[in-house]
């Protein structure tokens, strides 16, 4: 179960229908990000337990996400994708190496980040508007905070439902409220842990479009964990593949096996031949033969 701080920091980007996004936030508006931050992983390793019983998950993870970049992290289950996000947010610590945001090491829960999990995690006794207010940074004035919240409600298409409690809205609306709560923190880094994982295929596509709209309005740095190759190709500037070296034992820690730059401006043509070729390459790096034919 998530702890209280995770509940306040977290948000999921799931929705059941199209959003009626409002106007983009401008740099001079309250709630617009002051600037996006770089995120650097310097030879990060992570183990659970100690001694002979230790479970080594990550080894020598080394890369930097540039300010405003969307980086997708792919890899098999259990390879440490979510562990990287937790270390970035300060919800966990690396066993070796270090994580830096804007050149400063992460030490404890980091207010420069907002985290989004699969579940909305809204407080059931508060309205949609009040749940979003929970994401505002400490010390923000009431009037300025109210302006931020109203702009975010418009951005995710929930103005008409702002006074409703979570039980009075759809699951998709609850997920959009969670997104707005994460953005209310004015984060320099947005961490998304399989945000569309529980969605049907059509809603997943609509939420990918919403994420692009949100990123255009608030161009923060995004680290996105996903199992969906097509989603990564549609949303990311770069894709990081975590895995084990070929032939390595299953209990060996994972590291970066591939870094792939994705060409083209977003939104991208889902039918693009270039993306189709990159999809085959990524599946190969993940150990899937995209050209395998079914046998009778």
Secondary structure, DSSP 8 states (H G I E B T S, - for coil): ---HHHHHH------SS---------TTSTTS-S----EEEEEEEEEES-GGG-EEEEEEEEEEE-TT-EEEEEE-TTSSHHHHHHHHHTSS--SEEEEEETTEE--SS-TTEEEE-SS----TTSBHHHHHHTTS-TT--HHHHHHHHHHHHHHTT-GGGTT-BGGGS-HHHHHHHHHHHHHHT--SEEEEESTTTTS-HHHHHHHHHHHHHHHHHS--EEEEE-S-HHHHHHH-SEEEEEE--TT--TTS-BEEEEEEE--S-SS--TT-HHHHHHHHHHHHHTT--TT-----
